[in-house]
Amino acid sequence: MTLTLNVNGKDVSIDTEPDTPLLWALRHLLNLTGTKFGCGMALCGACTVYLDGAPSRSCTTPVSAAVGRKVTTIEGLAGPTADAVRRAWLEVDVVQCGYCQSGQILAATALLATNPKPTDADIDAAMSGNLCRCGTYPRIRQAIRAAAESLKA
């Protein structure tokens, strides 16, 4: 079946079954490999993408649920907030293995887009669904604070 998705601002047609996980369509049919497979049960956050601007787990989202909506992957994430998060990630040296980082960056950007002055509790709550196998949580929190500060300036 041919389905049309809007991915990173472009309409694309893919041939797949409607119940195919969005993650597999992105990675295998569209070659957007920044979105990672982690657990397959929407528990770890590695597969996070935006659907209409809101974080969503692509491993359990069927492609059919993305039809008519805007899908944004790490490759298409743009704007001042995303730029500030990416800069802070580099400055703080957040990444260790990097596997979870696209989901972490999407979650952090979504947080700062809705809450430009998050407390540590706000950060912990917003990031709680994103697991980091390397345990870089203190650096993630520090980078989110740094990104928030840079956006204030």
C-alpha positions in Angstrom: 0.0 0.0 0.0 1.3 3.5 -0.8 1.1 6.0 2.0 2.2 9.6 1.9 3.9 11.2 4.9 5.2 14.6 5.6 8.7 14.0 7.0 11.0 16.9 7.9 8.8 19.3 5.8 8.7 17.1 2.7 5.9 14.9 1.4 7.2 11.4 0.8 5.4 8.3 -0.5 6.3 4.9 0.8 5.1 1.4 0.0 4.4 -0.4 3.3 1.6 -1.9 5.3 -0.4 0.7 7.5 0.6 -1.1 10.7 4.3 -1.0 10.0 6.0 0.9 12.9 6.9 4.4 11.9 10.4 3.7 13.1 11.0 1.1 10.5 9.6 3.2 7.7 11.9 6.1 8.7 15.0 3.9 9.0 14.5 1.3 6.3 12.4 3.0 3.7 13.5 6.6 4.0 17.1 6.0 5.3 16.7 8.4 8.2 18.8 6.5 10.7 19.2 9.1 13.4 16.1 7.7 15.0 17.2 4.5 16.9 15.6 1.3 17.9 16.0 0.8 21.6 13.3 -1.4 23.3 10.5 -1.7 20.8 8.0 -1.0 23.6 8.0 2.8 23.9 9.9 2.7 27.2 13.4 4.0 26.4 13.0 7.1 24.2 15.6 6.2 21.6 13.0 6.1 18.8 11.5 9.6 19.7 10.3 11.7 16.8 7.8 14.6 16.8 4.3 14.2 15.5 2.9 17.6 14.9 5.5 19.0 17.2 5.0 16.7 20.2 7.4 13.9 21.1 6.1 10.5 20.2 7.6 7.0 20.3 8.0 5.8 16.7 8.6 2.1 17.6 4.9 1.7 18.6 3.3 4.3 16.3 1.9 2.7 13.1 2.8 4.5 9.9 -1.0 5.0 9.4 -1.1 7.2 12.5 1.4 9.6 10.9 -0.5 10.1 7.7 -1.7 13.7 7.5 0.6 14.8 10.4 4.0 16.4 10.4 6.8 14.0 11.3 10.1 15.5 12.5 13.1 13.4 13.1 16.5 14.4 14.5 17.7 15.1 10.9 14.9 17.7 10.5 15.0 19.3 13.9 15.7 23.0 13.4 15.3 26.4 15.0 16.8 28.5 17.7 15.8 26.1 20.6 17.2 23.0 18.8 20.4 24.9 18.0 20.8 26.0 21.6 20.3 22.4 22.8 22.8 21.0 20.3 25.4 23.7 21.2 24.9 22.9 24.9 25.2 19.2 24.3 28.7 19.8 22.7 29.8 22.4 25.3 28.9 20.1 28.2 30.2 17.0 26.4 27.0 15.1 27.1 27.5 12.3 24.7 29.2 9.1 25.7 28.1 6.3 23.4 25.5 8.5 21.7 22.9 5.9 21.0 20.1 7.6 22.9 21.1 11.1 22.1 18.7 11.9 19.2 15.8 11.0 21.5 17.3 13.0 24.4 17.8 16.1 22.2 14.3 15.9 20.8 12.9 15.6 24.4 15.1 18.5 25.7 14.1 20.7 22.8 10.4 20.0 23.4 10.8 20.8 27.0 12.5 24.2 26.4 10.0 25.1 23.7 7.2 24.9 26.3 9.1 25.8 29.4 12.0 28.2 28.9 13.0 28.2 32.6 12.7 24.6 33.7 13.6 23.7 37.3 15.6 20.5 37.9 12.3 18.8 38.8 10.9 19.9 35.4 13.9 18.6 33.6 13.8 15.3 35.4 10.1 14.9 34.7 10.4 15.8 31.0 13.4 13.5 30.5 12.2 10.6 32.6 11.1 8.6 29.6 14.5 8.7 27.9 17.0 6.2 29.1 20.7 6.6 28.8 22.7 3.4 29.0 25.8 5.3 29.9 24.3 7.3 32.7 25.0 10.8 31.4 21.9 12.2 33.3 23.8 14.9 35.2 25.4 16.2 32.0 22.1 16.1 30.2 20.5 18.2 33.0 23.5 20.6 32.9 23.2 20.9 29.1 19.5 21.7 29.3 20.2 24.4 31.9 22.9 25.8 29.7 20.6 25.8 26.7 17.9 27.6 28.7 20.4 30.2 29.8 21.7 30.8 26.2 18.1 31.2 25.0 17.5 33.9 27.6 20.5 36.0 26.4 
